[in-house]
Amino acid sequence: MVKHNDLRGALDFIKQGYSKSGDSFSFTVSDIADAMNLSETKARNVVSTINIRARFWRGHFPAAADGFTVNAPVIERLQGWFE
């Protein structure tokens, strides 16, 4: 089970990364793990939970993958979560 604070922290990381330039933002599970001081297993679980709402990423969320791309449609699906 993903903790509320971990989920919220990951969403903040994603939203901040996207809003810096307004362009597509890519990140990896390792980026989330490093930014939030989580194990990669916990970070993978957090990203998997976010994916349920984002309905965008596919796969098993490997830690060192090319990255997950966040763009306007993904941000739109995540808006209002925990606000």
C-alpha positions as CSV (number, residue, x, y, z in Angstrom):
1,M,0.0,0.0,0.0
2,V,1.3,3.4,-1.0
3,K,1.4,6.0,1.8
4,H,-0.5,9.3,1.3
5,N,2.6,11.4,1.8
6,D,4.6,9.5,-0.7
7,L,1.9,9.8,-3.3
8,R,1.5,13.5,-2.7
9,G,5.3,14.0,-2.9
10,A,5.5,12.2,-6.2
11,L,2.7,14.2,-7.6
12,D,4.3,17.4,-6.5
13,F,7.6,16.3,-8.1
14,I,5.8,15.6,-11.4
15,K,3.8,18.8,-11.4
16,Q,6.9,20.9,-10.5
17,G,9.0,19.3,-13.2
18,Y,6.3,19.8,-15.8
19,S,5.6,23.4,-14.9
20,K,9.2,24.6,-15.0
21,S,9.0,24.9,-18.8
22,G,5.5,23.9,-19.8
23,D,7.1,21.4,-22.2
24,S,6.9,17.6,-21.8
25,F,8.8,16.4,-18.7
26,S,10.4,13.0,-18.5
27,F,11.4,11.2,-15.3
28,T,12.4,7.7,-14.2
29,V,11.5,5.7,-11.2
30,S,15.1,6.4,-10.0
31,D,14.4,10.1,-10.2
32,I,11.4,9.8,-7.9
33,A,13.3,7.5,-5.5
34,D,16.2,10.0,-5.3
35,A,14.0,13.1,-4.9
36,M,11.9,11.5,-2.2
37,N,14.5,9.4,-0.5
38,L,12.6,6.2,-1.2
39,S,13.7,2.8,-2.2
40,E,13.2,2.1,-5.9
41,T,10.6,-0.6,-5.0
42,K,8.5,1.9,-3.1
43,A,9.0,4.5,-5.9
44,R,7.8,2.0,-8.4
45,N,4.7,1.3,-6.4
46,V,4.0,5.1,-6.2
47,V,4.4,5.5,-9.9
48,S,2.1,2.5,-10.5
49,T,-0.6,4.0,-8.3
50,I,-0.3,7.3,-10.1
51,N,-0.6,5.5,-13.4
52,I,-4.1,4.3,-12.5
53,R,-5.2,7.9,-12.6
54,A,-2.9,9.2,-15.3
55,R,-3.9,6.3,-17.7
56,F,-0.8,7.0,-19.8
57,W,2.2,4.9,-19.0
58,R,2.5,1.3,-19.9
59,G,4.7,-1.6,-18.6
60,H,6.3,-2.7,-15.4
61,F,7.9,0.6,-14.5
62,P,11.6,-0.4,-14.5
63,A,13.8,1.8,-12.4
64,A,16.2,2.7,-15.2
65,A,13.8,3.0,-18.1
66,D,14.0,5.8,-20.6
67,G,11.5,7.6,-18.5
68,F,7.8,8.5,-18.2
69,T,6.7,11.5,-20.2
70,V,4.4,14.0,-18.6
71,N,2.6,16.3,-21.0
72,A,-0.6,18.4,-20.8
73,P,-3.1,15.6,-21.1
74,V,-1.4,13.7,-18.2
75,I,-1.3,16.8,-16.0
76,E,-5.0,17.4,-16.8
77,R,-5.9,13.9,-15.6
78,L,-3.8,14.5,-12.4
79,Q,-5.3,17.9,-11.6
80,G,-7.3,18.2,-8.4
81,W,-5.9,15.1,-6.8
82,F,-5.3,15.9,-3.2
83,E,-6.1,19.6,-3.6
